[in-house]
Amino acid sequence: MSSQESLVSAEPLLELLNVESAYGPIKALRGVSLKVRRGEIATVLGSNGAGKTTILKTISGILEPRKGSVSFRGRAITAQDPATIVQQGLSHVPEGREVFPLLSVRDNLLMGAYTRSDRDGVARDLETVFGYFPILRERAGQDAGLLSGGQQQMLAISRALMASPDLILLDEPSLGLSPKLTKEIFEIVVRINREHGTTLLRGEQNANMALNAADYGYVLENGRIVMEDTCPRLREKDDIREFYLGMKDAGQRGERRWKKKKHWR
């Protein structure tokens, strides 16, 4: 059995069943079910407004679902207080980074470890994140609000790591970053997963990066999961290749893109 096949068959660390979430009268998720297995990188792929952020907010307790259930490590966490969910080993890196701008980089990192009492472990993890992102060591005494957008993204990911979580939710980590910096951050995220076994669920609209830096993927459209598979298999799907990767077969070049329809299967 291949490593990816074993991931698919493994018991889920996180599971959503028929989740529906809304903002007032606007339904954002429509019966979403997904699983994230321990040790994998999973990605939710979708365009802007598809519902990726809503899924992550529902998991972390920021948004209460109207229907369905969320379980983590085999226990129900549906609509629990976000602080309680963090204490159970789940960290959320929100869209837009949301660092503490008037605190130093070091204090931002220590805020990520506020649930921990193992001072030696916190010190080791601080060195670990400085190893992944050396610029944060250089700027450790600087106010986080003075960092560049890419450096703030590094800080937000590192702050989540400081909680020593079993699972990290990453919301659009490539948003607003240059292709070069996006590639660097994605490579480090993969290293974190491979070297430490940290499980990750990422919401992303950068399909090429997402599918090349994850094990399993879900395609989200209008609040519904329309396709799921291992990322290598998703990359070979005709609809994914055309509508997300911008690739078409030679026989389709004369057909106007907006006249074609997706045929998820």
NUTORKOL-603530 format. One record per residue (C-alpha): y, x, z; residue number from 1. Coordinates in steps of 0.02 Angstrom, whole numbers, m for minus. Example, Ala and Ser with C-alpha at 12.3 -4.5 7.8 and 13.67 -1.06 7.14 Angstrom:
SITE  north   east     up pagu
SITE   m225    615    390    1
SITE    m53    684    357    2
END
This chain:
SITE  north   east     up pagu
SITE      0      0      0    1
SITE    172     69    m46    2
SITE    310     90     83    3
SITE    409    m53      6    4
SITE    257   m168      4    5
SITE    225   m126    187    6
SITE    406   m172    228    7
SITE    386   m341    143    8
SITE    230   m377    244    9
SITE    301   m315    410   10
SITE    354   m430    550   11
SITE    539   m473    538   12
SITE    664   m400    659   13
SITE    789   m534    607   14
SITE    751   m705    535   15
SITE    861   m849    476   16
SITE    781  m1018    442   17
SITE    872  m1154    344   18
SITE   1043  m1103    410   19
SITE   1193  m1209    366   20
SITE   1368  m1153    418   21
SITE   1539  m1225    376   22
SITE   1725  m1199    397   23
SITE   1785  m1374    441   24
SITE   1733  m1489    298   25
SITE   1691  m1343    183   26
SITE   1505  m1300    184   27
SITE   1484  m1112    162   28
SITE   1296  m1091    185   29
SITE   1170  m1215    118   30
SITE    997  m1192    194   31
SITE    992  m1002    196   32
SITE    827   m922    247   33
SITE    801   m734    250   34
SITE    708   m597    343   35
SITE    751   m418    384   36
SITE    603   m309    430   37
SITE    612   m170    558   38
SITE    658     m4    479   39
SITE    722    m69    313   40
SITE    891    m81    228   41
SITE    915   m258    163   42
SITE   1061   m316     58   43
SITE   1137   m485     21   44
SITE   1212   m475   m152   45
SITE   1342   m598   m210   46
SITE   1515   m620   m284   47
SITE   1672   m647   m182   48
SITE   1660   m814    m91   49
SITE   1471   m829   m109   50
SITE   1446   m833     81   51
SITE   1398   m654    125   52
SITE   1525   m637    266   53
SITE   1477   m809    332   54
SITE   1295   m755    347   55
SITE   1341   m602    449   56
SITE   1463   m699    560   57
SITE   1329   m830    593   58
SITE   1202   m697    642   59
SITE   1321   m608    761   60
SITE   1377   m769    846   61
SITE   1556   m773    781   62
SITE   1518   m933    686   63
SITE   1403  m1069    753   64
SITE   1283  m1142    624   65
SITE   1275  m1330    602   66
SITE   1090  m1324    563   67
SITE    948  m1200    565   68
SITE    902  m1055    677   69
SITE    931   m868    697   70
SITE    804   m759    787   71
SITE    815   m574    830   72
SITE    670   m471    897   73
SITE    570   m631    908   74
SITE    698   m722   1017   75
SITE    818   m860    971   76
SITE   1000   m802    966   77
SITE   1072   m953    875   78
SITE   1254   m978    926   79
SITE   1242   m858   1073   80
SITE   1398   m771   1134   81
SITE   1434   m619   1024   82
SITE   1442   m502   1175   83
SITE   1267   m559   1227   84
SITE   1202   m527   1052   85
SITE   1274   m350   1053   86
SITE   1187   m316   1218   87
SITE   1021   m365   1136   88
SITE   1041   m226   1008   89
SITE   1137   m298    861   90
SITE   1301   m223    801   91
SITE   1420   m295    671   92
SITE   1537   m192    561   93
SITE   1657   m326    496   94
SITE   1744   m334    329   95
SITE   1908   m239    336   96
SITE   1846   m115    470   97
SITE   1948   m188    615   98
SITE   1964    m29    716   99
SITE   2076    m24    870  100
SITE   2231     52    787  101
SITE   2322    109    945  102
SITE   2170    191   1023  103
SITE   2114    366    976  104
SITE   1964    394    865  105
SITE   1865    455   1015  106
SITE   1911    303   1119  107
SITE   1862    189    975  108
SITE   1692    271    974  109
SITE   1673    255   1161  110
SITE   1719     71   1148  111
SITE   1563     53   1041  112
SITE   1460    117   1188  113
SITE   1535      1   1318  114
SITE   1368    m86   1350  115
SITE   1280     78   1390  116
SITE   1262    169   1555  117
SITE   1167    324   1494  118
SITE   1310    449   1489  119
SITE   1201    591   1422  120
SITE   1138    479   1282  121
SITE   1315    426   1238  122
SITE   1369    608   1229  123
SITE   1222    649   1114  124
SITE   1261    501   1001  125
SITE   1444    554    994  126
SITE   1388    722    926  127
SITE   1271    634    805  128
SITE   1410    529    726  129
SITE   1523    682    718  130
SITE   1382    765    622  131
SITE   1376    622    496  132
SITE   1566    610    482  133
SITE   1645    780    524  134
SITE   1820    714    486  135
SITE   1806    604    641  136
SITE   1784    758    750  137
SITE   1940    834    670  138
SITE   2039    674    703  139
SITE   1960    632    871  140
SITE   2126    633    964  141
SITE   2224    541    828  142
SITE   2264    355    834  143
SITE   2138    260    728  144
SITE   2276    164    641  145
SITE   2335    325    559  146
SITE   2170    356    471  147
SITE   2144    320    287  148
SITE   2045    167    235  149
SITE   1890    270    203  150
SITE   1905    360    369  151
SITE   1924    194    458  152
SITE   1764    134    374  153
SITE   1676    290    437  154
SITE   1744    255    611  155
SITE   1689     73    607  156
SITE   1511    121    559  157
SITE   1508    258    690  158
SITE   1573    140    825  159
SITE   1428     23    786  160
SITE   1306    168    799  161
SITE   1373    212    971  162
SITE   1297     52   1038  163
SITE   1125    124    993  164
SITE   1078    m38    903  165
SITE    913    m93    827  166
SITE   1007   m180    686  167
SITE   1178   m153    607  168
SITE   1265   m284    501  169
SITE   1380   m206    370  170
SITE   1504   m320    284  171
SITE   1568   m253    116  172
SITE   1572    m68    166  173
SITE   1632    m21     m9  174
SITE   1782   m139     m8  175
SITE   1942    m50    m60  176
SITE   1863    123    m70  177
SITE   1855    243   m216  178
SITE   1687    260   m305  179
SITE   1668    437   m239  180
SITE   1698    387    m58  181
SITE   1588    233    m78  182
SITE   1445    343   m139  183
SITE   1469    462      8  184
SITE   1466    321    137  185
SITE   1314    238     57  186
SITE   1219    403     60  187
SITE   1257    425    245  188
SITE   1204    246    282  189
SITE   1036    284    200  190
SITE   1022    443    303  191
SITE   1055    346    463  192
SITE    915    227    417  193
SITE    791    361    365  194
SITE    828    485    505  195
SITE    848    364    650  196
SITE    751    211    593  197
SITE    904    100    616  198
SITE    881    m65    524  199
SITE   1028   m122    417  200
SITE   1081   m285    335  201
SITE   1224   m264    214  202
SITE   1332   m393    125  203
SITE   1393   m319    m38  204
SITE   1461   m364   m210  205
SITE   1447   m188   m280  206
SITE   1276   m225   m355  207
SITE   1240    m53   m426  208
SITE   1270     36   m262  209
SITE   1186   m101   m159  210
SITE   1024   m105   m258  211
SITE   1010     84   m264  212
SITE   1035    105    m77  213
SITE    924    m33     m6  214
SITE    742    m82      5  215
SITE    749   m271    m10  216
SITE    880   m387    m82  217
SITE    937   m568    m82  218
SITE   1051   m642   m215  219
SITE   1173   m769   m144  220
SITE   1269   m895   m249  221
SITE   1375  m1038   m182  222
SITE   1297  m1024    m10  223
SITE   1116  m1025    m71  224
SITE    986   m889    m90  225
SITE    937   m899   m274  226
SITE    827   m745   m287  227
SITE    745   m614   m176  228
SITE    633   m464   m207  229
SITE    621   m278   m178  230
SITE    774   m190   m248  231
SITE    679    m96   m387  232
SITE    612   m263   m449  233
SITE    782   m348   m437  234
SITE    859   m211   m543  235
SITE    738   m256   m682  236
SITE    777   m443   m681  237
SITE    869   m496   m839  238
SITE    998   m601   m746  239
SITE   1034   m463   m622  240
SITE   1052   m335   m761  241
SITE   1174   m442   m859  242
SITE   1276   m538   m732  243
SITE   1283   m407   m593  244
SITE   1254   m239   m678  245
SITE   1342   m278   m842  246
SITE   1190   m232   m947  247
SITE   1127   m335  m1096  248
SITE    981   m321  m1214  249
SITE   1025   m272  m1392  250
SITE    989   m447  m1456  251
SITE   1116   m525  m1338  252
SITE   1268   m423  m1389  253
SITE   1337   m554  m1505  254
SITE   1325   m695  m1378  255
SITE   1478   m732  m1274  256
SITE   1442   m696  m1092  257
SITE   1529   m851  m1025  258
SITE   1418   m962  m1133  259
SITE   1260   m896  m1054  260
SITE   1183   m971   m898  261
SITE   1086   m887   m760  262
SITE    903   m933   m749  263
SITE    853   m874   m575  264
SITE    665   m855   m560  265
END
